[in-house]
Amino acid sequence: MRRGDGRLSHDLLPGERAPQDECGVFGVWAPGEEVARLTYFGIYALQHRGQESAGIATSNGEQLLVYKDMGLVSQVFDDRTLSALQGHIAVGHVRYATTGASAWENAQPTLGPTGTGTVALGHNGNLTNTRRLMELVRERSGADLTGELGRGSSTDTAVITALLAGSGQEPAGSLEATAMSVLPMLQGAFSLVFMDEHSLYAARDPHGFRPLVLGRLQRGWAIASETAALDIVGATFVREVEPGELVVVDENGLRSQRFAQAEPRGCVFEYVYLARPDTQIAGRSVNASRSEMGRVLAREHPVDADLVIPTPDSGTPAAIGYAQESGLPFAQGLVKNAYVGRTFIQPTDTIRQLGIKLKLNPLREVIAGKRLVVVDDSIVRGNTQRALVRMLREAGAAEIHVRISSPPVKWPCFYGIDFATRAELIANGMTIEEIRASLGADSLGYISTEGMIEATAVPRERLCTACFTGEYPVPVEDAPAEVEHARGGYQILPPRSPGSLTIAGAQ
């Protein structure tokens, strides 16, 4: 899994892939502030949500400027670039591709003309009715697609942007009015930040699958995927953007209206793994939820052992909770290489055989001769855990008891997490005992679905647990796939490097 924030997601084998969240979004309206720099730090704080591309759009009230490219936030932007992004409104985005290829054309924010100006949009989540929406776009635009779709974008985000542009036939209306007609058409997961020349907007799907929060700056407002990003830019958390709500910030202040009735079903995997531990969701610290998952896990699957160690960093809070509840000592038995994250250098066969040692190395004096409880947040394919068990045995561990702070992952996610296919999920075709034998562990215990939910302190009916239970809150019309294109009538532009600054004047 590609991460560039020092958080080594399951500390995977080379070529191995774990659950990936689609994106992180950030927006700011703050006259007199350097909004591009605020947005830079905001999306830097959200880097764990996507490492493939990064982008920022700003407006000075007359024109939009957009800069985006492939790579990490620190690779895409420098002082010169940020200085060029002038204005008092900004939106930013970090992306991991769950729909659409990993290519420059699919980087966000997306940009498109509207009846009264220009829209720049960032999206976290996945729509489940993209094909039907694309048919509507084709009905409006004809054979020749324009905007991001015409330039080769293959994302559901580009489809939303095209719909916000309107049909081009009705009288020009405000972006706010257009959004209120478009948002009810969208199905699936969407936490959006978007802007035109004069206003900042945020919207969240009626189920609130992906987090989105509102914060107050001294001279304005900020909107972010997680509260941790608000903390980084000095914004005070005000509240969550409600499911089914559209928020607008402009010179007249902040206002909101509902485009749909709220039916909250927040993603439980945000608590398990996706969100930063220093983020708060529904008024509860993610770190507190993960530690409680570890305590529940210790009650559900106790074991006679000498030491509890985490798989860093994702398993650490749950491992601490497990140790506290069980009374067993906690120790860091594995040393992580903090600089192994996203890389463009492919390992050779020789290096690939070293496997997980590229990222983790055991502390032999800590684990030799010990009966270990090894805590991690989830198992997807099992390849990494299998290699980890082998490495710990080679380092002298007497016993290895694997404990997982989420239930078995058996179903794909259609709402913004890129799991492996169902056929690749180890828990889909094997019993827990068969998985244990496959990993080579002495025992294996998963937290129960009920125990995981209990640890979040959120009622079950307000959570989405589809990846564990197969119970999908929203019907899935589309399998995850790239947006279908009418390939005639336009040219797909090649990726540009380093970056591309796009300027769109008000119309």
N, C-alpha and C positions, 0 to 999 in steps of 0.2 A: 504494500500500500504506500502511496506516495505522500509523504508528509514532510513539511519543511519547518516545523515549529519546534523540533526537538522531541516531539511526542511520537514515539516510534510505533504507533499502531500495531499492537500484537507482535511487534519486533519480528517481522515476517522474513521468511526465506526469500532469497533473490527470486523474483518472478512470481512470488505468492501475493495474493490479493485478499484483503479483509473488507468488512463493510465500509463503504464510503458514503459520506453525506454529499449532497449535490453542491451546495453553495453556502456562502455567507453574504449577507447584504448589510449595507450601512447607508444612512442618509443624514444630512445636516442642513439646517436653515439657520444662519447666524450672520447677519450683517455686521461688518467690522472685524470678523474673524478670518483667519486663513483657513478656509473650509477645506481646501485640497489637502492640507497637512493634517487637519483633524480627521479627514476621511482616510488618509494613509494609515494613521495610527489605529483607526477603527477597524479597517480590514486586516491590518497586521495582527490585531488581537483575535481576528476570526480566521486566521490562516489555517487552523486545523480543520476547517470545514471545506476547504478546497485548495489545491495546490497546482492546478493546471494552467490557470490564467488569472489575471487581475486587471481591473480597470477602474477608472474614476471619470465621472462627468461633472462639469461645473457650469454655472450660469451666472452672468453678471447683470441679468435683467434684459439683455438685448440679444445675446447669442449663447449657444451651448458649445462647450469644448469637451471632447471625449478623448481620453488616452487609454489604450489597453494593449496588452500583449500576452504571449505565452510566458509562463514562469511564475515564480513566487513574487510576493509584493515587493520585497527588497531587490529583486532582480529587474522588475519592470520599471520601478520609479526611482528617480534620483532628485537631487535638489533642483536641478535645472528644469526638469519636467514639471515638478510640483509648482515651481515659481510661475510657469506658463499657464497654469490652470487657475485663472483668476475668477472671482465671483463671490456671491454670498449664499449660494445653494450648491449642494453637491450630493451625488450618490456614488457609492463604491460597491465593488463586487469581487469576490474570489470564487473560482469555479472548479468543481470536479464534474466531469461529464457523466450523467446518467441517461440523458437523451441527447443525441447529436454527438458527432465525433469530437475528439480532442484536437481542435484546430483553431487558428486565429479567427476564422469567420464566426465561430461560436462563442468567442469571448464576450463578456458583458462589461458594462451596460450596453444594451442594444439601443439603436438610435433610429428614429423614424419621424416623418413629417405628420403633423396633425392639421386640422382645419384652421387653427389659430396660431400655430408655431411648431415646436418640435418636442418630442418626448424622448427621454433617456430612461431605461428601465433595467432593474436588476431583480432576479427571481431566485428564490430558494424553494425547491419542491419539484414535483412532477405532476403534470396534468394527465388525466386518464381518458379524456375525450378529444385528444389533439387531432385525430383524423377528421372528426366531424367539424371541428373548428377550422381546419385547413380547407375543407370543402366550402365553408362560408367565406373564407378569404378569397378563394378562387372565384366564387360567384360574384364577389364585389370587384375584384381586380382583373378578371379575365385570364387569358393564357399567360400574359407577361406579368410575372410577379415583380413587385418593386420592394424598396426598402431592404431590410436585413435578409429577407427570404430571397429577393432578387440578387443579392450579393453572395449567396451561397450558404447562409446559415441554415442549419438543420435541427433547430431546437424548438421546443414548445414555447420558449420565451420569445422567439422571433414571431411566432404566431400571435401571442398576446399583443406584442408591439404593433403588428399589422392591424389587429382589430381595434386597438386604441386610435389608430390613424383614421378610422371611420371609413365609410364607403366612398367618400369623395363626391357623393351626389347630394347628400342632405345639406342643409344650411350649416355653415361653420358654427360649432358650439364649443363650449369650454371643455378642456380635458376632463375636468371633474364630472361634467354631465355625461361625457362619453364613457368614462370609467364606470359610472353607475349603471349604464346599459350593458357594458361588456362583462363586468365581474360576475353577475349572476349566470352567465353562460359557461363559465369555467368550472370544470369538475376535477376533483383530485386535490393535490396539495399545492398551495401557493402562498408564500409570504413575499410580498412585493414592496420594493421602494422604487419610486419613479418621480420624475420631475419634468416640468417644462421651463420656459424662460423665467417664470414668475413664482412658481409654487413647488413645494415638496409634498409628495403623496406617499401613503403607505396603506397596504391592504392585506388582509389575511383571510384565508379560505374559511368557510363556515365551521369546519371541524377543528381548525387551528392545529393541524398536524405538525407544522414547523413553528418554532418559537419566533416571536417578533415583539420588541419592547420599545417603549417610548421614554426618553430622558430629557431633562431640562438643563440647558446650558445657561451661563450667566447672561448671554446675549442671544439666546435662541433655543432651538430644539434639536434633538438627535434621535434617530431611530436605528435599531440594530437587531441582528439575529439573536444576540445574547447580552445579558447585563454586564458581562465582563468587558465588552467593548465600550459600553458607557463609562465604566470605571476608568478605563485607560485614557479617555479623552476628557475626564473631569466632569461628566454629566451626571446629574442626580436622577436615579431611577424614579419614574412617576407611576407607570403602570404598564401592563401588557397591552398591545394592540389586540382588541377583542376579536374572536372569530366572527367573520361576517361583517367586519367594520372597515370603512374607508376613512382615513385620517388625512386632512389637508392642512398644511402650514403655509401661510403667506403673510403679507404685510398687515393683514387684519387679525393675525393671531392664529390660534389652532381651533379647528372645528372638526366634527366627525359626523358621519351618518351611516346607517346600516344598509347594506345591499342584500343581506340574507339573515335569516334567523340563526343564532348561534347554536351549534350542536357539538360541544367540545369533545374532541378525541385526540388529545395530544400524544405524540409518539413516545412510547415508553423507552425506546432505545436511546433517546436523548439522555435519559437518566442513567442508563446502563453504560453508555460509551461515548456518544457523539458530542455532547456539550462539554465545554471546559468545566473542570471541577469547581472553579470559583464563580461559576454562573449560578443564578437563582432562577428556578422555573416554578411558577405557581406558588411563589412565596417561600420555597424551600431550597436550600443549598443543594446543588448536585452532589457535592462532596459528602454531605450528610446522608443523602439517599444511598450513595455507593457504600459508605461505611456501614449503614444499616443493612444493606444487602449482604455484606460480609458477616454481620452478626446473625442474621436469619440463616445464612448458609451454614454457620457453625452449629446452630441448633438443629437444623434439618439433617446435616451430614457430619456428625462428630467423628473424630478419629484419634486413636492413640498415637501421638507423634511427638517429635522433639522440637520442631521449629516450623514457623509459618513464613514463607517467602512469597513476594509478589512477582508476577511477570511485569516488569516495569515498562511504561509507566501506567498503563491502562488498568492493571490489576491492583495497584497500590492501595487505594482507599478501601476496597473490599477486603484486602489482606489484613489491613490494620483492624478493621471491624471483626474479622474472623479471630484474630489473635486476642483482642479484647474480650470477646465473648467466651472463647474456649479456655483462656488462661494460658495458652501456649506462648512462648517467646516469639517476637517478631524480629526478622532480620532481613537485610538486603543481601540475598545470596547470589544475586546476578548483577554484574556491572554493565551498564549500557553505554555504548558509544553514541554520544549526543550528536554527532555530526554525520551519522548515516541516516539520510532521509531521502529526499528527491535527488536523483542523480541521472545524468545523461550518459554515463559511462557504463556499458553493459559488462557484467562480470564474465570472465572466461570460464570454461568448464572446470578448470582447477579451482578457481576461487568459488564457483558455485557449489562445489562439493563441500566447502567449508560451511556452507549453509548459514545457520543462525549465528554462528560465531562472529560473523561480520558485524553483528549488532549487539550480541550479548556474550558475556564471558563469565563463567562461574567463579565465585570466590571459594576455592577448594578448602581453605582452612575453616570456612564457615559451615560448609555442607557435608564434608567428608564424614562418613559414618553416621550421619543423621537421618532420622525418619522425617521426611519433608512433607508439609502441606503446601502445594503450589497453587496460588490463586490467580485466576485470569477472569476477564469479563465475559468472553464468549468463545465458542469454537465454531468455525465455519467449515472449512474443508478438513482440518485436522493435521495438515502437513507440518505446520509450524510447531504445534504442541508435540507431535511425534518426535520431531528433531530435538526439541527442548528436553523431553524425557530422556532421550538417548544421551544427550550431552551431560545432563545431571548425573546419570548413572556412571558415565565415564569419569566424572569428577569425584566419584566415591560415595554418592548418596546411597544409604542403606535401603530406604523405601521412598516411593514417590506417590503421593496421594493428590490427585488433581481435583480442584474445586472451582466451579464456574458460577459466577454471580449473575447469570441469566439462564433461562430455560434453554433447551435444545432449539436451535434455529432450524425450522423445517420448511418455511415458506418464503418466497421472494417478496420484496417490498415494491409497491407501485407508487409510493408517495414520496420518493426523494432519497432513498438509500439504495446504493448499488451493491446488493449482495451477489454472491455467486448464483448461477442458475439452480433450480430446485434439484436437478440431477446431481449437481456437484456438492450439495449440502450433505455433510457426513451423517447428520442426524435424521435425514429423510429416509435413508435406506437401511439403517442399522439400529439395533437396540443399544441402550446405554452400556450394557455389558460387552457387546461387540465393539463399541467405540473404545471402551477401556482397553480391551485386548489389542485393538489396532494401534492405540497410542503407546502401549507397553507400560502403562501405569499400574500400580498395585491396587488402586481404587479410583473411582471417578464419581463425583457427585455434582449435580446441577441444582441450583435453587429452583423451587417450585414457582409456577406462574403466580400463585397466590402470595407467596413470600416476597417475590419481586415487587408486585403491586403494593403490598403492605409497606415496603420500604420507601416508596415514593410519597406516601401520605396523600395520594390522590385516589378518589373513588374509581373502581374498575370501569364504570360506565363512562368515565371521562378520559379514558386512555385507549389508544390503538395498540393492540397486541398482535396484529396480523402475522408478523414474521414468526411468532411462536405458536399461534393458535390457528392460523388460516382464516380468521374471522375478519373480513375486510369491510370497514364502515362505508366505503363508497364503491359502487360497482365499477369494474375496470372494463371500459369499452376498448381500450387500446392495450396491447402488449407493449412493453417498453421497446421503442424502435425509433429510428430517425424519422423526422417529418418527411412525408413523401413530397417530392418536388416535380413540378412540370419543368423539365430540364431544357426545353426549348425557349428561345427568346431572351436569354440573358447569359452572361459569362460568369462563371465561378472564379472569383479572384483568388490568386495564390496568397499564402500567408505573407505578411509583411514583417520585416525585422530591421532594426529594433523598434517595435511599436509603431503606432500610427496615430497622429493627432488629427481628429476630424472636427471641423468647425461647421456649425449649422446656424445660419442667421434666422432670426424671427421672420415669419412670413406674414 
